[in-house]
C-alpha cells in the first residue's frame, strides 16, 4: 500500500520535485487511515511530506491523456498498481517511453511484473509470508508473528528509490537511455533473509522460529530489568563475552567449558541467558547500564515513542523532524536519513491538501483555461 508513496518520500526528502497523482474526491487511501487530528491522517502527514498533489482520474481516457502530457518532461515515474493495470490504461512503460525515451519508470508490485504469480494481489503481510521471513519470526510453539510496522512496504520503498537512482546514474552520468525498473515486495524482504536459503540449500538446515534468539548472539535476548522494563543485550564473539563476564564480575564464565566458545554458548544458550538475565534483574538498571558502558558492550533499553522523544541522542542527531502543518500545528516525525555533508536535505514541507497543486501544474503544462474548466466539470481532475 505504501511502498510507492514512501519511495517518492525518500526522493522528495532530498529535494526531488515529487508530484503525487491522486484520484479526485478521495485521494490516496492513506489519507483515510488514522490516527487522525481532525480530518487529517497523521500517517499521510509523514509519507506525504515534500510532495505536490495533483488529482487525475487515470481510469478515464481524458485523464490518461493528461497524465501522458505530465510525463513528457518527467525524469521518473514510480507506480504501485497491480501488473497489467497501466497497460490497460495505455500509460505503461511501453506507452510512456515512446513519449519520453529518457523516462525511468519504477514498478513496485506484490509479486513482480512476470512469473506465474504476477497477477496476484498482495500486501505487506503477504510479502512477509511469501519471503520466508514471517515463518522464521516468533516462538517455536506459537504462530508466526508479524513485525510492528509495514516492513515489506518500507524495504520495497528503499529498493525502489535505490533502483531509480541507479537508473538515473546510468542515464545521466553515462549518457545512456531511460529504463524500466521492476521490483516485487517479496524480493525486497527476501534479500534481507541473510543466509537462510543458502543454509537450507547446502546443509538442509531450516530456519526455525527461535523467539528473540539469534545464532550469532550468545548470550543474547530481551532481558527483564529490576524495574519491569526490558534491556536488549547482544554478545557476538569470545572477546566480547570476556568483557561481559568482567562487567558482571564473573571471570569464571569464560573458563567454563560450556561457555568458553561461541559455539558452546549457543549450545547452552538457555543456561548462559539465564545467568545474564539474573544479573540484569539483580541490580538497578542504571547500575547495569553503567557497567555495560564501562566495558563498551552493545545494549539498549527497549524504547517506546515516549522514550524516543525524550532521548538526548535522538535530539543531538536531529533524528526527529518537526513540521508546522496548517490546521494541526507542529507535529514530530522521523527525520531525513542519511545525513550528507555536501548536499544536506532541504527543510521539510508539510503534506499537501488533496489536489492543492492541480491548477499550478496545469498552468505549467500550458493547459488552456477552458480545457481545465472542462476537466473539472467532467471530474477528470
The 8 nearest C-alpha neighbors of each residue, nearest first, counted from 0:
[[1, 2, 122, 152, 123, 3, 79, 29],
 [2, 0, 4, 3, 5, 152, 153, 29],
 [3, 1, 152, 156, 5, 4, 155, 153],
 [2, 4, 6, 79, 5, 1, 78, 156],
 [3, 5, 7, 1, 6, 2, 8, 46],
 [4, 6, 8, 7, 2, 3, 156, 1],
 [7, 5, 156, 160, 3, 9, 8, 4],
 [6, 8, 10, 4, 5, 9, 11, 3],
 [9, 7, 5, 11, 10, 6, 12, 46],
 [8, 10, 12, 6, 7, 11, 5, 160],
 [11, 9, 7, 8, 12, 15, 13, 6],
 [10, 12, 15, 8, 14, 13, 49, 9],
 [11, 13, 9, 10, 14, 8, 344, 49],
 [14, 12, 344, 11, 10, 15, 345, 9],
 [13, 15, 11, 12, 345, 16, 344, 10],
 [16, 14, 11, 10, 17, 13, 12, 49],
 [17, 15, 11, 14, 18, 50, 51, 49],
 [16, 18, 50, 15, 11, 51, 19, 7],
 [19, 17, 51, 52, 50, 20, 16, 53],
 [18, 20, 52, 51, 53, 17, 21, 50],
 [19, 21, 53, 54, 18, 52, 55, 22],
 [22, 20, 54, 26, 27, 55, 53, 19],
 [21, 23, 26, 56, 54, 55, 25, 24],
 [24, 22, 54, 380, 25, 26, 55, 56],
 [23, 25, 26, 22, 353, 54, 380, 378],
 [26, 24, 23, 22, 27, 28, 353, 30],
 [27, 25, 21, 22, 23, 24, 353, 28],
 [26, 28, 29, 30, 21, 25, 22, 31],
 [29, 27, 30, 31, 26, 32, 25, 0],
 [30, 28, 32, 31, 27, 43, 42, 40],
 [29, 31, 28, 40, 43, 32, 27, 26],
 [30, 32, 29, 28, 33, 40, 27, 39],
 [33, 31, 29, 30, 40, 34, 28, 42],
 [34, 32, 35, 40, 41, 31, 42, 30],
 [33, 35, 41, 40, 32, 36, 42, 39],
 [36, 34, 40, 33, 39, 41, 37, 38],
 [37, 35, 39, 38, 40, 327, 41, 34],
 [36, 38, 39, 35, 327, 40, 326, 34],
 [37, 39, 36, 35, 40, 31, 30, 33],
 [40, 38, 35, 36, 37, 41, 30, 44],
 [41, 39, 35, 33, 43, 42, 30, 34],
 [40, 42, 44, 43, 35, 34, 39, 45],
 [43, 41, 45, 44, 40, 46, 33, 29],
 [42, 44, 46, 47, 40, 45, 41, 30],
 [43, 45, 41, 350, 47, 42, 46, 48],
 [44, 46, 42, 43, 47, 48, 332, 41],
 [47, 45, 43, 48, 44, 5, 8, 42],
 [48, 46, 350, 43, 44, 45, 50, 49],
 [47, 49, 350, 349, 50, 46, 348, 45],
 [48, 50, 348, 11, 347, 12, 349, 350],
 [51, 49, 17, 48, 18, 47, 19, 350],
 [50, 52, 18, 19, 356, 17, 351, 53],
 [53, 51, 19, 354, 356, 355, 18, 353],
 [54, 52, 357, 354, 20, 356, 19, 21],
 [53, 55, 21, 380, 23, 354, 22, 20],
 [56, 54, 380, 22, 62, 379, 57, 21],
 [55, 57, 62, 379, 22, 58, 59, 380],
 [56, 58, 62, 63, 59, 55, 88, 22],
 [57, 59, 56, 88, 60, 62, 63, 61],
 [58, 60, 62, 57, 61, 56, 63, 379],
 [61, 59, 63, 62, 64, 58, 57, 88],
 [62, 60, 64, 63, 59, 65, 379, 374],
 [63, 61, 57, 65, 56, 59, 60, 64],
 [62, 64, 60, 66, 57, 65, 61, 67],
 [63, 65, 67, 61, 62, 66, 60, 68],
 [66, 64, 62, 68, 63, 67, 61, 69],
 [67, 65, 69, 63, 68, 64, 62, 70],
 [66, 68, 70, 64, 69, 65, 63, 71],
 [67, 69, 65, 66, 71, 70, 64, 364],
 [68, 70, 66, 67, 71, 65, 72, 73],
 [69, 71, 73, 67, 68, 72, 66, 99],
 [72, 70, 68, 99, 69, 73, 98, 67],
 [71, 73, 70, 69, 74, 99, 68, 102],
 [74, 72, 70, 75, 71, 102, 69, 76],
 [73, 75, 102, 103, 72, 76, 101, 70],
 [76, 74, 103, 104, 73, 102, 77, 163],
 [75, 77, 104, 105, 103, 78, 74, 73],
 [78, 76, 105, 104, 106, 3, 75, 79],
 [79, 77, 106, 80, 3, 107, 105, 76],
 [78, 80, 107, 3, 108, 106, 81, 77],
 [81, 79, 78, 82, 84, 108, 107, 85],
 [80, 82, 84, 108, 83, 118, 79, 120],
 [83, 81, 112, 84, 118, 80, 117, 108],
 [82, 84, 86, 85, 87, 81, 118, 112],
 [85, 83, 87, 86, 82, 81, 80, 88],
 [84, 86, 91, 88, 90, 87, 83, 89],
 [87, 85, 89, 91, 83, 88, 84, 90],
 [86, 88, 84, 85, 89, 83, 90, 91],
 [87, 89, 85, 86, 90, 84, 58, 63],
 [90, 88, 86, 87, 91, 85, 94, 63],
 [89, 91, 85, 88, 94, 95, 86, 92],
 [90, 92, 85, 86, 94, 93, 89, 95],
 [93, 91, 95, 94, 96, 104, 90, 179],
 [94, 92, 91, 96, 95, 97, 90, 86],
 [95, 93, 92, 91, 90, 97, 96, 89],
 [94, 96, 92, 98, 97, 93, 90, 91],
 [95, 97, 100, 99, 98, 92, 93, 94],
 [98, 96, 95, 99, 94, 100, 93, 92],
 [97, 99, 95, 96, 71, 100, 94, 67],
 [98, 100, 96, 71, 102, 101, 97, 95],
 [101, 99, 96, 102, 97, 177, 98, 176],
 [102, 100, 177, 176, 99, 103, 74, 96],
 [103, 101, 177, 74, 99, 100, 75, 96],
 [104, 102, 75, 177, 178, 179, 74, 76],
 [103, 105, 76, 179, 75, 77, 180, 102],
 [104, 106, 180, 77, 179, 181, 76, 78],
 [107, 105, 78, 181, 77, 79, 180, 182],
 [108, 106, 79, 182, 183, 78, 105, 3],
 [109, 107, 183, 111, 110, 79, 81, 184],
 [108, 110, 121, 184, 183, 111, 120, 185],
 [109, 111, 183, 117, 108, 116, 184, 185],
 [112, 110, 183, 108, 117, 182, 113, 109],
 [111, 113, 117, 82, 181, 110, 114, 108],
 [114, 112, 117, 111, 115, 116, 110, 82],
 [113, 115, 117, 116, 112, 111, 110, 118],
 [114, 116, 117, 113, 118, 119, 110, 112],
 [117, 115, 119, 114, 118, 110, 113, 111],
 [118, 116, 110, 113, 114, 112, 111, 119],
 [119, 117, 116, 82, 120, 81, 110, 115],
 [120, 118, 116, 117, 121, 110, 109, 81],
 [121, 119, 109, 118, 81, 122, 110, 117],
 [122, 120, 109, 125, 119, 126, 123, 110],
 [121, 123, 125, 124, 126, 0, 109, 120],
 [122, 124, 151, 126, 125, 152, 149, 127],
 [123, 125, 127, 126, 122, 128, 145, 151],
 [126, 124, 128, 122, 127, 123, 121, 129],
 [127, 125, 185, 129, 123, 124, 128, 184],
 [128, 126, 124, 133, 130, 125, 129, 132],
 [127, 129, 133, 125, 126, 130, 131, 124],
 [128, 130, 126, 131, 127, 125, 185, 132],
 [131, 129, 189, 185, 127, 132, 128, 126],
 [132, 130, 134, 129, 133, 128, 127, 135],
 [131, 133, 135, 134, 130, 127, 136, 128],
 [132, 134, 128, 136, 127, 135, 131, 143],
 [135, 133, 131, 132, 143, 136, 128, 208],
 [134, 136, 208, 132, 133, 207, 206, 137],
 [137, 135, 133, 208, 143, 134, 144, 132],
 [138, 136, 210, 144, 143, 208, 209, 135],
 [137, 139, 210, 208, 209, 141, 140, 136],
 [140, 138, 208, 141, 209, 137, 207, 210],
 [139, 141, 138, 142, 208, 137, 143, 209],
 [140, 142, 138, 139, 143, 137, 144, 208],
 [141, 143, 144, 137, 140, 138, 139, 134],
 [144, 142, 137, 136, 134, 133, 141, 145],
 [145, 143, 137, 136, 142, 133, 146, 134],
 [144, 146, 133, 147, 143, 124, 136, 127],
 [147, 145, 148, 144, 150, 149, 136, 133],
 [146, 148, 145, 149, 150, 144, 124, 151],
 [149, 147, 150, 146, 145, 153, 151, 152],
 [148, 150, 152, 151, 123, 153, 147, 146],
 [149, 151, 153, 152, 148, 154, 146, 123],
 [152, 150, 123, 154, 153, 149, 188, 155],
 [153, 151, 2, 155, 149, 150, 154, 123],
 [152, 154, 156, 150, 155, 151, 2, 149],
 [155, 153, 157, 151, 156, 152, 187, 150],
 [154, 156, 158, 187, 152, 153, 157, 184],
 [155, 157, 6, 2, 159, 153, 154, 158],
 [156, 158, 154, 160, 155, 159, 161, 6],
 [159, 157, 161, 155, 156, 160, 162, 154],
 [160, 158, 156, 162, 161, 157, 155, 6],
 [159, 161, 163, 6, 157, 162, 158, 156],
 [162, 160, 158, 164, 159, 163, 157, 165],
 [163, 161, 165, 159, 164, 160, 158, 166],
 [162, 164, 160, 166, 161, 165, 167, 159],
 [163, 165, 167, 161, 166, 162, 168, 160],
 [166, 164, 162, 168, 167, 163, 169, 161],
 [165, 167, 169, 163, 164, 168, 162, 170],
 [166, 168, 164, 170, 169, 165, 171, 163],
 [169, 167, 172, 165, 171, 170, 166, 164],
 [170, 168, 166, 173, 167, 171, 172, 175],
 [169, 171, 175, 167, 176, 174, 168, 173],
 [170, 172, 174, 168, 173, 167, 169, 175],
 [173, 171, 168, 174, 169, 170, 167, 175],
 [174, 172, 169, 175, 171, 170, 168, 176],
 [173, 175, 171, 170, 172, 176, 169, 168],
 [174, 176, 170, 173, 169, 171, 177, 172],
 [177, 175, 170, 101, 178, 100, 174, 169],
 [176, 178, 101, 102, 103, 170, 100, 175],
 [179, 177, 103, 176, 166, 104, 180, 102],
 [178, 180, 104, 103, 105, 181, 92, 177],
 [181, 179, 105, 104, 106, 162, 182, 178],
 [180, 182, 106, 105, 111, 107, 179, 112],
 [183, 181, 107, 111, 106, 180, 108, 184],
 [184, 182, 111, 110, 108, 109, 186, 185],
 [185, 183, 109, 186, 187, 155, 126, 151],
 [184, 186, 126, 130, 188, 183, 187, 189],
 [187, 185, 189, 183, 188, 184, 190, 182],
 [186, 188, 155, 184, 185, 190, 189, 154],
 [189, 187, 185, 191, 186, 190, 151, 130],
 [188, 190, 186, 130, 191, 192, 187, 185],
 [189, 191, 188, 187, 192, 186, 193, 185],
 [192, 190, 189, 188, 193, 187, 132, 186],
 [191, 193, 189, 190, 195, 194, 132, 188],
 [194, 192, 191, 195, 190, 196, 189, 197],
 [195, 193, 197, 196, 198, 192, 199, 191],
 [196, 194, 198, 197, 193, 192, 206, 199],
 [195, 197, 199, 198, 194, 200, 192, 193],
 [198, 196, 200, 194, 199, 195, 201, 202],
 [199, 197, 202, 201, 195, 200, 196, 204],
 [198, 200, 203, 204, 196, 202, 197, 205],
 [201, 199, 197, 198, 203, 202, 196, 204],
 [200, 202, 198, 199, 203, 197, 204, 196],
 [203, 201, 204, 199, 198, 200, 197, 205],
 [202, 204, 199, 200, 201, 205, 198, 197],
 [203, 205, 199, 202, 198, 206, 200, 201],
 [206, 204, 199, 207, 203, 195, 198, 196],
 [207, 205, 135, 195, 204, 208, 199, 134],
 [206, 208, 135, 205, 209, 139, 134, 136],
 [207, 209, 135, 139, 138, 136, 137, 210],
 [210, 208, 138, 212, 139, 207, 211, 137],
 [209, 211, 138, 137, 212, 208, 136, 139],
 [212, 210, 220, 209, 221, 213, 137, 138],
 [213, 211, 209, 210, 220, 219, 214, 216],
 [212, 214, 215, 216, 211, 209, 219, 217],
 [213, 215, 216, 265, 212, 217, 262, 219],
 [214, 216, 213, 235, 217, 234, 261, 265],
 [217, 215, 235, 219, 234, 213, 214, 218],
 [218, 216, 219, 265, 234, 264, 235, 268],
 [217, 219, 272, 234, 216, 271, 233, 268],
 [218, 220, 233, 216, 217, 232, 234, 212],
 [221, 219, 211, 222, 231, 212, 232, 233],
 [220, 222, 231, 230, 229, 223, 232, 211],
 [221, 223, 230, 229, 276, 220, 231, 224],
 [224, 222, 229, 228, 227, 230, 280, 221],
 [225, 223, 280, 227, 228, 226, 229, 279],
 [224, 226, 280, 227, 283, 282, 281, 284],
 [225, 227, 224, 228, 283, 284, 223, 280],
 [228, 226, 224, 225, 223, 229, 280, 284],
 [229, 227, 224, 223, 226, 230, 301, 225],
 [230, 228, 223, 222, 224, 301, 300, 221],
 [229, 231, 300, 222, 221, 299, 301, 223],
 [232, 230, 221, 299, 298, 220, 300, 222],
 [231, 233, 298, 219, 220, 297, 230, 221],
 [234, 232, 219, 216, 297, 218, 235, 298],
 [233, 235, 216, 218, 217, 219, 240, 239],
 [236, 234, 216, 215, 217, 233, 239, 237],
 [237, 235, 239, 238, 261, 240, 234, 260],
 [236, 238, 240, 239, 260, 241, 261, 235],
 [237, 239, 241, 240, 236, 242, 235, 243],
 [240, 238, 242, 241, 237, 236, 234, 243],
 [239, 241, 243, 237, 242, 238, 234, 244],
 [240, 242, 238, 244, 239, 243, 253, 237],
 [243, 241, 245, 239, 240, 244, 294, 246],
 [242, 244, 240, 246, 245, 241, 247, 239],
 [243, 245, 249, 247, 241, 242, 246, 250],
 [244, 246, 248, 242, 247, 243, 250, 249],
 [247, 245, 243, 244, 248, 290, 242, 291],
 [246, 248, 244, 249, 245, 243, 278, 290],
 [249, 247, 245, 246, 244, 250, 243, 251],
 [248, 250, 244, 247, 251, 245, 252, 246],
 [251, 249, 244, 252, 245, 248, 253, 254],
 [252, 250, 249, 254, 253, 255, 244, 248],
 [251, 253, 255, 254, 250, 249, 244, 258],
 [254, 252, 259, 255, 251, 258, 241, 250],
 [255, 253, 252, 251, 259, 256, 258, 250],
 [254, 256, 252, 257, 258, 253, 259, 251],
 [257, 255, 259, 258, 254, 263, 253, 260],
 [258, 256, 255, 263, 259, 264, 267, 260],
 [257, 259, 264, 255, 263, 256, 260, 253],
 [258, 260, 253, 256, 254, 255, 257, 263],
 [261, 259, 263, 262, 258, 237, 264, 253],
 [260, 262, 264, 263, 265, 236, 237, 217],
 [263, 261, 265, 264, 260, 266, 258, 217],
 [264, 262, 266, 260, 265, 258, 257, 261],
 [263, 265, 258, 267, 261, 266, 262, 268],
 [266, 264, 268, 262, 267, 263, 217, 261],
 [267, 265, 263, 264, 268, 262, 257, 269],
 [268, 266, 264, 265, 270, 269, 263, 271],
 [267, 269, 265, 271, 270, 264, 266, 272],
 [270, 268, 272, 267, 271, 273, 266, 265],
 [269, 271, 273, 268, 267, 272, 274, 264],
 [272, 270, 274, 268, 273, 269, 218, 275],
 [273, 271, 275, 269, 218, 274, 270, 268],
 [272, 274, 276, 270, 271, 275, 269, 277],
 [275, 273, 271, 277, 272, 276, 270, 278],
 [276, 274, 278, 272, 277, 273, 279, 271],
 [275, 277, 273, 279, 278, 274, 222, 272],
 [276, 278, 280, 274, 275, 279, 281, 273],
 [277, 279, 281, 275, 276, 280, 274, 247],
 [280, 278, 276, 277, 281, 224, 275, 282],
 [279, 281, 225, 224, 277, 278, 282, 276],
 [280, 282, 278, 279, 277, 225, 283, 224],
 [283, 281, 280, 284, 279, 225, 286, 287],
 [284, 282, 286, 285, 225, 287, 281, 226],
 [283, 285, 287, 286, 288, 282, 224, 225],
 [284, 286, 288, 283, 287, 289, 282, 290],
 [285, 287, 289, 284, 283, 288, 290, 282],
 [288, 286, 284, 290, 289, 285, 291, 279],
 [289, 287, 291, 285, 290, 286, 292, 284],
 [288, 290, 292, 286, 287, 291, 293, 285],
 [291, 289, 293, 287, 288, 292, 246, 286],
 [290, 292, 288, 296, 294, 293, 289, 295],
 [293, 291, 295, 289, 294, 290, 288, 296],
 [292, 294, 290, 291, 295, 289, 246, 296],
 [293, 295, 291, 292, 296, 242, 246, 290],
 [296, 294, 292, 293, 291, 297, 242, 290],
 [295, 297, 291, 294, 292, 298, 243, 239],
 [298, 296, 233, 232, 295, 299, 234, 291],
 [299, 297, 232, 231, 296, 233, 230, 300],
 [300, 298, 231, 230, 301, 232, 297, 302],
 [299, 301, 230, 229, 302, 231, 298, 228],
 [300, 302, 229, 230, 299, 231, 303, 228],
 [303, 301, 306, 300, 307, 304, 305, 299],
 [302, 304, 306, 305, 307, 301, 308, 300],
 [305, 303, 307, 306, 308, 302, 309, 310],
 [304, 306, 308, 303, 307, 309, 302, 310],
 [307, 305, 309, 303, 304, 308, 302, 310],
 [308, 306, 304, 310, 309, 305, 303, 302],
 [307, 309, 305, 306, 310, 304, 313, 319],
 [310, 308, 306, 307, 305, 311, 313, 314],
 [309, 311, 307, 312, 313, 308, 306, 314],
 [312, 310, 314, 313, 315, 309, 308, 316],
 [313, 311, 315, 314, 310, 316, 317, 318],
 [314, 312, 318, 316, 311, 315, 310, 317],
 [313, 315, 317, 311, 312, 316, 318, 310],
 [316, 314, 312, 317, 313, 311, 318, 310],
 [315, 317, 318, 313, 314, 312, 319, 311],
 [318, 316, 314, 315, 319, 313, 320, 334],
 [317, 319, 334, 316, 313, 333, 320, 314],
 [320, 318, 333, 334, 317, 332, 331, 321],
 [321, 319, 334, 332, 331, 333, 318, 322],
 [320, 322, 331, 330, 329, 332, 319, 323],
 [323, 321, 329, 330, 324, 349, 331, 320],
 [322, 324, 329, 328, 330, 325, 321, 349],
 [323, 325, 328, 327, 349, 329, 322, 326],
 [326, 324, 327, 328, 323, 349, 329, 322],
 [325, 327, 328, 324, 37, 39, 323, 36],
 [328, 326, 324, 325, 329, 36, 323, 330],
 [329, 327, 324, 323, 325, 326, 330, 322],
 [328, 330, 323, 322, 324, 321, 327, 331],
 [331, 329, 321, 322, 323, 328, 332, 324],
 [330, 332, 321, 320, 319, 322, 329, 333],
 [331, 333, 320, 319, 334, 321, 45, 330],
 [334, 332, 319, 320, 318, 335, 331, 45],
 [333, 335, 320, 319, 318, 332, 336, 317],
 [334, 336, 12, 337, 333, 344, 318, 338],
 [337, 335, 338, 334, 318, 339, 9, 344],
 [336, 338, 339, 335, 343, 344, 334, 13],
 [337, 339, 336, 343, 340, 335, 344, 342],
 [340, 338, 343, 342, 341, 337, 344, 336],
 [339, 341, 342, 343, 338, 344, 337, 336],
 [342, 340, 339, 343, 338, 344, 345, 13],
 [343, 341, 339, 340, 344, 13, 338, 345],
 [344, 342, 339, 340, 341, 338, 345, 13],
 [343, 345, 13, 12, 342, 346, 14, 335],
 [344, 346, 14, 347, 13, 343, 12, 342],
 [347, 345, 348, 344, 12, 49, 14, 322],
 [346, 348, 49, 345, 349, 322, 48, 12],
 [347, 349, 49, 48, 346, 350, 322, 50],
 [350, 348, 48, 324, 322, 351, 49, 44],
 [349, 351, 48, 47, 44, 49, 50, 348],
 [352, 350, 52, 51, 355, 353, 349, 50],
 [351, 353, 355, 354, 350, 52, 356, 51],
 [352, 354, 355, 52, 26, 351, 54, 53],
 [355, 353, 53, 52, 54, 357, 356, 352],
 [354, 356, 352, 353, 52, 357, 351, 53],
 [357, 355, 359, 52, 354, 53, 358, 51],
 [356, 358, 53, 354, 360, 359, 355, 361],
 [357, 359, 361, 360, 356, 362, 355, 371],
 [358, 360, 362, 356, 361, 357, 363, 355],
 [359, 361, 363, 362, 357, 358, 356, 364],
 [362, 360, 358, 364, 366, 363, 359, 357],
 [361, 363, 365, 359, 360, 364, 366, 358],
 [364, 362, 360, 365, 361, 359, 366, 358],
 [363, 365, 361, 362, 366, 360, 69, 68],
 [366, 364, 362, 363, 367, 361, 360, 368],
 [365, 367, 361, 364, 362, 368, 371, 370],
 [368, 366, 370, 369, 365, 371, 362, 361],
 [367, 369, 371, 370, 372, 366, 362, 373],
 [370, 368, 372, 371, 367, 373, 366, 374],
 [369, 371, 373, 367, 372, 368, 374, 366],
 [372, 370, 374, 368, 373, 369, 367, 375],
 [373, 371, 369, 375, 370, 374, 368, 376],
 [372, 374, 376, 370, 375, 371, 377, 369],
 [375, 373, 379, 371, 377, 372, 376, 380],
 [376, 374, 378, 372, 373, 377, 380, 379],
 [375, 377, 373, 378, 374, 372, 379, 371],
 [376, 378, 374, 375, 379, 373, 380, 372],
 [379, 377, 375, 380, 376, 374, 23, 56],
 [378, 380, 374, 56, 377, 62, 55, 375],
 [379, 55, 54, 378, 375, 23, 374, 56]]
